[in-house]
């Protein structure tokens, strides 16, 4: 969870046609932060939100668009927006 790793991940997504991004709602307390995009990797989380569209949520959540850090296990599946291809 180093800043350089976050920058590298964003550059990889910018440079490659990565069609899908999956984000798992799993607390990362053992690394000193809990939720992706909220407590760590905020820039990467914003990049995904800005360049990918949420197409499906799989798991226990009953909300249409649960937030990372909400109770229950789920996986958010994002697809690259056509304007970025």
C-alpha positions as CSV (number, residue, x, y, z in Angstrom):
1,X,0.0,0.0,0.0
2,X,2.8,2.4,-0.9
3,X,1.9,5.6,-2.9
4,X,4.2,4.4,-5.7
5,X,2.2,1.2,-6.0
6,X,-1.0,3.2,-6.4
7,X,0.5,5.4,-9.1
8,X,1.8,2.3,-10.9
9,X,-1.7,0.7,-10.8
10,X,-3.3,3.8,-12.2
11,X,-0.7,4.0,-15.0
12,X,-1.2,0.3,-15.8
13,X,-5.0,0.8,-16.1
14,X,-4.4,3.9,-18.3
15,X,-2.0,2.1,-20.6
16,X,-3.6,-1.3,-21.0
17,X,-7.1,-2.1,-22.2
18,X,-8.1,-3.6,-18.8
19,X,-11.7,-4.4,-19.5
20,X,-12.8,-5.4,-15.9
21,X,-11.9,-4.3,-12.4
22,X,-13.2,-6.3,-9.4
23,X,-13.2,-4.7,-6.0
24,X,-13.7,-6.9,-3.0
25,X,-15.3,-5.6,0.2
26,X,-12.8,-7.0,2.6
27,X,-11.5,-5.1,5.6
28,X,-7.7,-4.6,5.4
29,X,-7.2,-3.8,9.1
30,X,-4.1,-6.0,9.2
31,X,-2.5,-3.3,6.9
32,X,-3.6,-0.4,9.1
33,X,-6.6,0.7,6.9
34,X,-10.0,-0.7,6.3
35,X,-11.6,0.1,3.0
36,X,-10.2,0.5,-0.5
37,X,-10.9,3.9,-2.0
38,X,-11.9,5.4,1.4
39,X,-9.1,4.7,3.8
40,X,-6.4,3.8,1.2
41,X,-5.8,4.1,-2.5
42,X,-8.2,6.9,-2.8
43,X,-6.8,8.1,-6.1
44,X,-7.1,4.6,-7.6
45,X,-10.6,4.3,-6.3
46,X,-11.5,7.7,-8.0
47,X,-9.8,6.5,-11.2
48,X,-12.0,3.4,-11.3
49,X,-15.1,5.4,-10.5
50,X,-14.3,7.9,-13.3
51,X,-13.3,5.5,-16.0
52,X,-15.3,2.3,-15.3
53,X,-19.0,1.7,-14.8
54,X,-20.4,-0.6,-12.2
55,X,-22.1,-3.5,-13.9
56,X,-22.8,-6.0,-11.1
57,X,-22.5,-6.5,-7.4
58,X,-22.1,-10.1,-6.3
59,X,-22.5,-11.2,-2.7
60,X,-24.5,-10.6,0.5
61,X,-25.4,-6.9,0.1
62,X,-29.0,-6.1,-0.6
63,X,-28.2,-2.5,-1.7
64,X,-28.0,-1.6,-5.3
65,X,-24.7,0.2,-4.9
66,X,-23.1,-0.8,-1.6
67,X,-20.1,1.1,-0.5
68,X,-16.8,-0.5,0.2
69,X,-16.6,-0.8,4.0
70,X,-20.3,-1.6,4.4
71,X,-21.2,-4.7,6.3
72,X,-21.3,-8.0,4.5
73,X,-19.1,-9.5,1.8
74,X,-19.6,-8.5,-1.8
75,X,-17.6,-8.0,-5.0
76,X,-18.2,-5.0,-7.2
77,X,-17.5,-5.6,-10.9
78,X,-16.7,-2.6,-13.1
79,X,-16.3,-2.5,-16.9
80,X,-14.2,0.0,-18.8
81,X,-16.4,2.7,-20.3
82,X,-16.5,2.7,-24.1
83,X,-15.1,6.2,-24.3
84,X,-11.8,5.0,-22.8
85,X,-11.3,2.1,-25.2
